[in-house]
Amino acid sequence: MARQKKKNKFVGFWAAVLLRFSSRKKHPITGQDLKKTEFKTDSRAIGVNFNDKIRRVFRPKWLKKHTQSK
């Protein structure tokens, strides 16, 4: 039993070492990568329609508060 545990640890260690060195390196993120993952936040663009009752409830949360500059 102890011999099997020792063997499993040995094989596991070398498997981890091989995977570490054989794995591909990450490439830097480009503008195209970001464009692929970008999703549209416009409700019409994603095919969701809100009726006026829902709009009245959520409109204050959606609107940004602006301060008037002098």
Number of C-alpha atoms within 10 A of each C-alpha: 6 7 7 9 10 11 12 11 11 11 12 12 12 11 11 11 11 11 11 10 9 9 8 8 7 6 6 7 8 8 8 9 10 10 9 8 8 9 10 9 8 9 10 10 10 10 7 8 10 10 7 10 8 10 11 11 10 11 11 10 9 9 8 8 8 6 6 5 4 3
